[in-house]
Amino acid sequence: MFDITLTEWVGYLASLVLMISFLMKNINTLRIINSIGAILFVFYGIMLVTSWPIIITNTFILGVNIFYLTKHFRAN
């Protein structure tokens, strides 16, 4: 039916999760969902037989999200 590889499915799922994250009104919810998308994109980059630009960018995004989520939850 669909001639889509597992790698492409992971890429599409990562894109969808990332787009959904930007629909969130709460910044912490946005960061959590965005982090899931970033993790999926890191896996996607690895599945592409190591696409370093995708891996590096999304690892950075994940780190920023973790930093701010940690900072927020420690303040409360």
Secondary structure, 3 states (H helix, E strand, C coil): CCCCCHHHHHHHHHHHHHHHHCCCCCHHHHHHHHHHHHHHHHHHHHHCCCCHHHHHHHHHHHHHHHHHHHHHHHHC
